[in-house]
């Protein structure tokens, strides 16, 4: 199982992670400058593929295996 954490202080909300996630557990919330990416799906569905980490331009996402 994997734990996905998105640091809202670092996230710029560009949505690259949302588009890249093959199991669609990420989404965008808010509007304009307040838009952030969040984990919104079942975390147990995470494959640990690290696509979200690789495409995040600000390094806001961490994926840890537990």
C-alpha positions as CSV (number, residue, x, y, z in Angstrom):
1,X,0.0,0.0,0.0
2,X,1.1,3.5,-0.7
3,X,0.5,6.9,0.9
4,X,0.3,10.0,-1.3
5,X,0.8,13.3,0.3
6,X,0.5,16.7,-1.4
7,X,2.0,19.7,0.3
8,X,-0.6,22.5,-0.2
9,X,2.0,25.2,0.5
10,X,4.1,24.0,-2.4
11,X,1.4,22.9,-4.9
12,X,0.7,25.3,-7.7
13,X,-2.5,23.5,-8.8
14,X,-1.4,23.1,-12.4
15,X,-3.1,19.6,-12.6
16,X,-0.3,17.7,-14.2
17,X,-0.6,15.1,-11.5
18,X,-4.3,14.8,-11.9
19,X,-4.0,14.2,-15.6
20,X,-1.1,11.7,-15.1
21,X,-2.6,9.5,-12.4
22,X,-3.6,6.2,-14.0
23,X,-6.1,5.4,-11.2
24,X,-7.6,8.9,-10.9
25,X,-7.2,9.3,-7.2
26,X,-6.1,13.0,-7.5
27,X,-8.3,16.0,-8.3
28,X,-8.2,19.8,-8.3
29,X,-10.0,22.0,-5.8
30,X,-10.5,25.7,-5.6
31,X,-10.3,28.4,-8.2
32,X,-7.6,30.7,-9.7
33,X,-4.6,31.2,-7.4
34,X,-6.3,29.2,-4.7
35,X,-6.5,26.0,-6.9
36,X,-4.7,23.0,-5.4
37,X,-4.3,19.3,-6.2
38,X,-5.6,16.9,-3.6
39,X,-6.0,13.2,-3.0
40,X,-9.7,12.6,-3.5
41,X,-10.0,8.9,-4.4
42,X,-9.4,5.7,-2.5
43,X,-5.7,5.8,-1.4
44,X,-5.7,2.0,-1.5
45,X,-6.0,2.2,-5.3
46,X,-2.6,3.9,-5.6
47,X,-0.2,1.8,-7.6
48,X,2.9,3.5,-6.4
49,X,3.8,4.3,-10.1
50,X,5.2,7.7,-9.1
51,X,3.8,9.4,-12.2
52,X,2.4,12.2,-10.0
53,X,5.8,12.8,-8.4
54,X,7.6,12.8,-11.8
55,X,5.2,15.3,-13.4
56,X,4.8,17.7,-10.5
57,X,6.9,20.8,-11.4
58,X,7.1,22.0,-7.8
59,X,7.9,18.8,-6.0
60,X,4.8,19.0,-3.9
61,X,4.0,15.3,-4.0
62,X,5.5,12.4,-2.0
63,X,4.6,8.8,-2.3
64,X,5.7,6.4,0.5
65,X,5.2,2.7,0.7
66,X,3.7,1.4,4.0
